[in-house]
Amino acid sequence: ATTICANEVIDFTDMTSGGVTSWSWTFEGGDPATSSEQNPEGVMYDTPGTYDVSLVSTNSAGSDSLNKVDYIEVMVLPDAPESNSETVCYGEVVPDLNATGDEIQWYDDEMLTNLVHTGNTFATGETNPGTYTYYVTQTSGGCESPYTMVSLTIHALPTVGLPPFTSVCVDETSFTLTGGTPEGGIYSGTGVTGDMFD
């Protein structure tokens, strides 16, 4: 028997001898389910189970058939692992990324070709501002799941600005402080309460 994971494709090779002129393949559970090619390629199995494969070969003398019972075993493809993205500001402690599942693998490319870590907890080592994207999978029964995309975002600290105010007299009425950037900041200092100078 040949074991594959769900949603994988498999190629078949004709080993018949004797001047065969036509082939009739049947792939139980496969897509396509039949083929008349000598060496069918890319037959996909998307449902777990065991499946038969049969071939009828024909030459000028007649036909011969071969039936392989339970020849293809399709294993369950595990679900993508659970994981959450993390966000911090530059200078804060950078949290580890965590994923829940079996035999966790972390990649830094969507094609899953560059493995950067194995294990449920991943300390990325990143400390500079930016967004770092990872693709995490789990493996069960020899089958690797689809990925979960996880990002670590390290925000740069804002550049704070406040244009100088015109001179004010001691007995001047309270006024609202404005003009600070970025918006949403907090004003503080002598004589400041909330966003009022009194």
C-alpha positions as CSV (number, residue, x, y, z in Angstrom):
1,A,0.0,0.0,0.0
2,T,1.0,3.6,-0.5
3,T,0.2,6.1,2.3
4,I,-0.4,9.8,1.5
5,C,-2.0,12.7,3.3
6,A,-5.4,14.1,2.3
7,N,-5.2,16.6,-0.5
8,E,-2.0,15.2,-1.8
9,V,-1.5,14.0,-5.4
10,I,0.1,10.9,-6.5
11,D,1.5,9.7,-9.9
12,F,1.0,6.2,-11.3
13,T,3.4,4.2,-13.5
14,D,2.4,1.4,-15.9
15,M,4.6,-1.6,-15.4
16,T,2.8,-3.8,-18.1
17,S,4.9,-5.4,-20.8
18,G,3.9,-6.9,-24.1
19,G,3.2,-4.1,-26.6
20,V,0.3,-2.5,-24.7
21,T,-1.7,-0.1,-26.9
22,S,-4.3,1.2,-24.4
23,W,-4.8,1.7,-20.7
24,S,-7.8,2.0,-18.6
25,W,-7.1,3.1,-15.0
26,T,-9.7,3.4,-12.2
27,F,-8.9,5.3,-9.0
28,E,-11.4,4.7,-6.3
29,G,-11.7,7.9,-4.3
30,G,-9.3,9.8,-6.6
31,D,-9.7,12.8,-8.8
32,P,-9.8,12.1,-11.7
33,A,-11.5,8.8,-11.0
34,T,-10.3,7.3,-14.4
35,S,-7.5,7.8,-16.9
36,S,-6.6,6.4,-20.3
37,E,-3.0,7.6,-20.0
38,Q,-0.1,5.2,-19.7
39,N,1.3,6.9,-16.7
40,P,-1.3,9.1,-15.0
41,E,0.0,12.0,-13.0
42,G,-1.5,14.3,-10.4
43,V,-4.3,12.1,-9.1
44,M,-5.6,13.8,-5.9
45,Y,-7.1,12.1,-2.9
46,D,-8.9,14.5,-0.6
47,T,-10.9,12.1,1.7
48,P,-9.2,9.9,4.3
49,G,-9.7,6.2,3.8
50,T,-8.3,3.2,1.9
51,Y,-8.9,2.9,-1.9
52,D,-8.5,0.4,-4.7
53,V,-6.6,1.1,-7.9
54,S,-7.2,-1.0,-11.0
55,L,-5.7,-1.1,-14.5
56,V,-6.9,-2.8,-17.7
57,S,-4.1,-3.1,-20.3
58,T,-4.9,-4.0,-23.9
59,N,-2.8,-5.1,-26.8
60,S,-3.5,-6.9,-30.1
61,A,-3.9,-10.3,-28.2
62,G,-6.6,-9.0,-25.8
63,S,-6.8,-7.4,-22.3
64,D,-5.4,-8.1,-18.9
65,S,-6.4,-6.5,-15.6
66,L,-4.8,-5.8,-12.3
67,N,-6.7,-4.8,-9.2
68,K,-4.8,-3.5,-6.2
69,V,-7.2,-3.7,-3.2
70,D,-6.7,-1.0,-0.5
71,Y,-3.7,0.2,-2.4
72,I,-3.9,3.8,-1.4
73,E,-4.3,4.8,2.2
74,V,-5.2,8.5,2.7
75,M,-4.4,9.9,6.2
76,V,-6.4,12.6,7.9
77,L,-4.9,16.1,7.4
78,P,-4.8,17.9,10.8
79,D,-6.4,21.3,11.3
80,A,-4.2,24.3,11.4
81,P,-2.9,25.0,14.9
82,E,-4.3,27.7,17.1
83,S,-2.1,30.8,17.6
84,N,-2.4,34.5,18.3
85,S,-0.5,37.5,17.0
86,E,1.3,39.8,19.4
87,T,1.9,43.5,19.4
88,V,4.3,45.6,21.6
89,C,6.0,49.0,21.6
90,Y,9.7,49.3,20.9
91,G,11.6,48.9,24.1
92,E,9.1,46.7,25.8
93,V,9.7,43.0,26.5
94,V,9.0,41.2,23.3
95,P,6.6,38.3,24.0
96,D,7.1,34.8,22.7
97,L,4.7,33.5,20.0
98,N,2.7,30.4,21.1
99,A,0.8,27.8,19.2
100,T,-1.4,24.9,20.3
101,G,-1.1,21.6,18.5
102,D,1.2,18.6,17.9
103,E,4.7,18.7,16.5
104,I,4.5,22.5,15.9
105,Q,6.7,24.0,13.2
106,W,7.3,27.7,12.5
107,Y,8.3,29.0,9.0
108,D,9.1,32.5,7.8
109,D,7.7,32.0,4.3
110,E,4.2,31.2,3.0
111,M,5.5,28.3,0.9
112,L,6.7,26.6,4.1
113,T,10.2,26.1,2.8
114,N,12.3,27.9,5.5
115,L,11.8,26.3,8.9
116,V,12.9,28.7,11.7
117,H,11.7,26.9,14.8
118,T,10.1,23.7,16.1
119,G,8.0,23.6,19.3
120,N,4.9,25.3,20.8
121,T,6.7,28.4,22.0
122,F,8.8,30.5,19.6
123,A,11.1,33.3,20.9
124,T,11.7,35.2,17.7
125,G,14.7,37.3,18.8
126,E,13.2,40.3,17.1
127,T,13.6,43.7,18.9
128,N,13.5,46.3,16.2
129,P,10.3,48.1,15.0
130,G,8.4,46.3,12.2
131,T,5.9,43.5,11.5
132,Y,7.3,40.0,11.4
133,T,5.1,37.3,9.9
134,Y,5.4,33.6,10.6
135,Y,3.5,30.6,9.3
136,V,2.9,27.8,11.9
137,T,1.8,24.2,11.2
138,Q,1.2,21.1,13.1
139,T,2.0,17.5,12.1
140,S,-0.1,14.4,13.1
141,G,0.3,10.9,11.7
142,G,3.0,12.1,9.3
143,C,0.7,14.7,7.7
144,E,1.4,18.5,8.0
145,S,-1.6,20.8,8.4
146,P,-2.3,24.0,6.6
147,Y,-0.7,27.0,8.2
148,T,-1.9,29.6,10.6
149,M,-0.4,33.1,9.9
150,V,0.9,34.8,13.0
151,S,2.5,38.2,13.3
152,L,4.7,40.0,15.8
153,T,4.4,43.7,15.5
154,I,6.8,46.0,17.3
155,H,5.6,49.6,17.0
156,A,8.2,52.4,16.9
157,L,7.9,55.0,19.6
158,P,6.1,58.1,18.5
159,T,8.0,61.4,18.0
160,V,6.3,63.9,20.3
161,G,6.0,67.5,19.2
162,L,4.5,70.6,20.8
163,P,4.9,74.0,19.3
164,P,5.8,76.8,21.8
165,F,2.9,78.8,23.3
166,T,2.8,82.6,23.3
167,S,3.5,84.2,26.6
168,V,0.7,84.3,29.1
169,C,0.1,86.4,32.2
170,V,-0.3,85.0,35.7
171,D,-3.9,86.1,36.0
172,E,-4.9,84.9,32.5
173,T,-8.0,82.6,32.4
174,S,-7.5,78.8,31.9
175,F,-7.2,77.6,28.3
176,T,-7.2,74.3,26.4
177,L,-3.8,73.0,25.4
178,T,-3.7,72.1,21.7
179,G,-1.2,71.4,18.9
180,G,0.5,68.4,20.4
181,T,1.5,65.6,18.1
182,P,0.6,62.8,17.7
183,E,-3.0,63.3,18.6
184,G,-4.2,61.5,21.6
185,G,-1.2,62.3,23.8
186,I,-1.4,63.4,27.5
187,Y,-0.3,66.9,28.5
188,S,1.6,67.2,31.8
189,G,3.6,69.8,33.7
190,T,3.3,72.7,36.2
191,G,-0.1,74.3,36.0
192,V,-1.5,71.5,33.7
193,T,-4.7,69.6,34.6
194,G,-5.9,67.2,31.9
195,D,-5.7,69.2,28.7
196,M,-6.1,72.6,30.5
197,F,-3.5,75.1,31.6
198,D,-4.6,77.1,34.6
